[in-house]
């Protein structure tokens, strides 16, 4: 073994290194103490929500509303979303209240945060009454290994200790299969399917085989086709393209959409909205009627459709823009909805980014209390924050220009301006003297979501 004299830099180097290591150790202890303190505070916030609802003989909904409200209050200070805070509160309670010995071992430096996470991840698969027994064994294992090495061992330990067979638990887990969409950057998203492992492996293997078949035959066909010769996609890219083609162009085996009585796809129905001037409807004139979003239709067809309709709405339009600005009904017409989607873009609760097409159009001043269905009284809220507005002490008022002013239960105010439009028109270059002004052409892109029959609009 080399002595200090043979070490690069000698004793000075070793002294400096020792100082750095000591500083890192001290910093790690301070970080751990802060992280544990934060967990305890968040767990206390969760208990406060539980205590607030308990005296009222509360149902689960009331407790959830109290928790959402507290999470939103904390989120305002931390500058993060209430969903994130609520999730962290739940995790904190699980760690602090469910695995106290692991927290104590972390606090004393016997294990680190990643050890605690591995213990909690594996331990929570067991019934709660077994957590303490599992925790004691897991801490002892963690003291001897790094977190990445011990994680697999803890998972196996939990499987062996579990009172139910793996087959039973797998059947129950398979009931939670789902598909999720996670928005990403630069116009990309992750489509995540949670499936039984054997099916997921089979899907990936089939996509891989198909992708390889395309790539392997590409060189053979390149000489006879310029299109094939220009195909420089990688196997990953081909696999993704095949996946998209199969899902977009294929028909689900368990849901024949040609049979309208079959499954959720077969339940989707088209909706047609026709704008009929009152004078045309009564026969005073034979002017054209508007098949909203498409083209004019003849008045006779419009009258026929009106005769079969059970829904009537009086609409008021901006004479300049043609945008519907208010209506007598509770229901928000499609024209107003399109305008609001373009204005709001997402849920208008501070920090929330749920897309407007997945939100409810809410009357800022409740319609049942006299609030009008007009642009200055409407805004998109996701179901979560719509419920918070209804069932907690959070309050909101709408200012001019679509600005929302939220007030928290503690009296803090949060201003939510209408988002900056993602698309805008810019003036054309001024015409050269003696030339006519250039023709200004704009493109408008609209998206439409298919909706199942019977789906209800939120308001």
Secondary structure, DSSP 4 states (H G I P E B T S, - for coil): ---TTTSTTHHHHHHHHHHHHHHHHHHHHHHHHHHHHHHHHHHHHHHHHHHHHHTTT--HHHHHHHHHHHHHHHHHHHTS-HHHHHHHHHHHHHHHHH-HHHHHHHHTTSS-HHHHHHHHHHHTTS-GGGHHHHHHHHHHHHTTS-HHHHHHHHHHHHHHH-SS-HHHHHHHHHTT-EEEEEE-STT-EEEEEE--HHHHHHHHHHHHHHHHHHHHHHHHHHTT-HHHHT----HHHHHHHHHHHHHHHS--TT--TTSTTSHHHHTB-----EE--HHHHHTS----EEETTTEEE-HHHHHHHHHT------EEE-TTT--EEEESSSSPPHHHHHHHHHHH-B--STT---BGGGSEEEESS-GGGT--EEGGGEEEE-HHHHHHHHHSS-EEEE-GGG-EEEE-TTS-EEEEPPPPPS----PPPPPPTTSPPPPP-----------BTT-----
